[in-house]
Amino acid sequence: MAKLKEYQEKLKKKSKLELLRSMLQSMAITVTAIVAIVVLVPKSPVASIEELLAFTNEIIYHVDVTDVDNAIIPGTLKVVLVNQFEYYEESIDLGKTSGMFSELNPETLYNLKVMADKGFGMENLASDKVTTVTRVGGGIIGSTLISDPVDNLTYDIGLFISDPEAEFQSIQLRYGIMNSYETEVANYVTIPLLVFDTAVTISNIAYNNVKVFLILEGIRWNNEIVELDTFDFTSPFTLYTSMEVVQVDNKQISVSVYTGSELVTDASYEIILKRNKEIIERRQVESDPGEFQQFEITEVFKNLQDEVEYVLELVATFTHPYWFTREIQVVSTQTITTLPDFDYVINVEEFENYYQIDITLTDPFHNFQLAFYTIYQIEVEYEFYYEGSSSGFTPSGDQKSATIFIDKPTLDNYRIEIGVRSEMEYYKYSILSNINPNG
């Protein structure tokens, strides 16, 4: 019996230890799960209420919202005005926004909130309280682009003026432009307005990433100028990036990519090659985003099929300089059809002071009208254009031929490209041979 009791006691101790071990493991798993959730939660967007102006039945707001981690669900960002008995809301975009709530109750306390949904319900990003009151003043209640986004932009600027005792003889709006490389506005343009004007148009705003500063002023009967409100906004952001076709023949396509923007320092670029909407190749493009000047890169896509339409898309990934979201944009698209196949025979003869090049070309679609050569001077790191020339073909049945004579350049190191090209479309050409005496 003593041994049986001893055995039962050991079983109890073992059961307690196993229970304790199970509890500890459960706690560890729970803690790990909690830590994982915390890591995955994105940073909250940052919102600020920069101005809140209250009048008898109106409240004007200026807010600014940035979203570093793209946390906001699209379409959920809004400004809400609320009190115990009333609720109003307006959807807004990221960046700086100006707007107005009207037909409100006088002498009433309101709470203005900037709210958005990150996936866990609406979250209050910023809030402030204000009471409607009858007073003299005014505000800027919006800047709406009303022209196509081309070289020069036109904006409609919404205004509100409160002048119950007719203290102002007139109103004026001053606006100035500041480029991204400037630190202050050099000149302001003044637009005279009447007290009852509710909007004004400003034009000739350059489409090159500028900031527009607005100052609304009232002019009293004694000519005293009173500043009523200020607001600034930026023209649509443009990434100074482009892609151009520089060469196409029956087997390859070359494009030149220009990258660079003084406002973006973290951009990366990729060229996507498609055929019949199917992705054939993805290629990362080197760039130097820290430079203000555009940085040129040439990319060559080889081993293509003749007479096939290809689409090349230049895709940029970057942080938006105004509201800090991570953006992916197709900034340039080129649709190119490779040339039909052709045959050629080239013979290069070297003499003491010159080269003689004989080319016989079978070109059924007559894509190439000229034979040409280009001499490049070779230095340690670069090649430089030295000289070049071209010659027409002489037809002979289904073929055409040309002979080129090239004087040997007086250079220590050089390379001569020999090819055929279109007379009218500069990018249609094919390199048939290279002469490099030191190579």
Buried (B, 14 or more C-beta within 10 A) or exposed (E): EEEEEEEEEEEEEEEEEEEEEEEEEEEEEEEEEEEEEEEEEEEBBBBBBBBBBBBBBBBBBBBBBBBBBBBBEEEBBBBBBBBEEEEBEEEBEBBBBBBBBEEBEEEBEBBBBBBBBBEEEBBEBBBBEBEBEEEBBBBBBBBEBEBEEEEEBBBBBBBBBBBEEEBBBBBBBBBBBBBBEEEEBEEEEEBEBEBEBEEBEBEEBEBEBBBBBBBBBBBEEEEEEBEBBBBBBBBEBEBBBEBEBBBBBBBBBBBBBBBBBBBBEEBBBBBBBBBEEEEBEEEEBEBEBEEEEBBEBEBEBEEBEEEEEBBBBBBBEBBBBBBBBEBEBEBBEBEBEBBEBBEBEBEBEEEEEEBEBBBBBEBEEEBBBBBBBBBBBBEEEEEEEBEEEBBEBEEEEEBBBBEBEBEBBEBEBBBBBBBBBBEEEEBBBBBBBEBEEEE
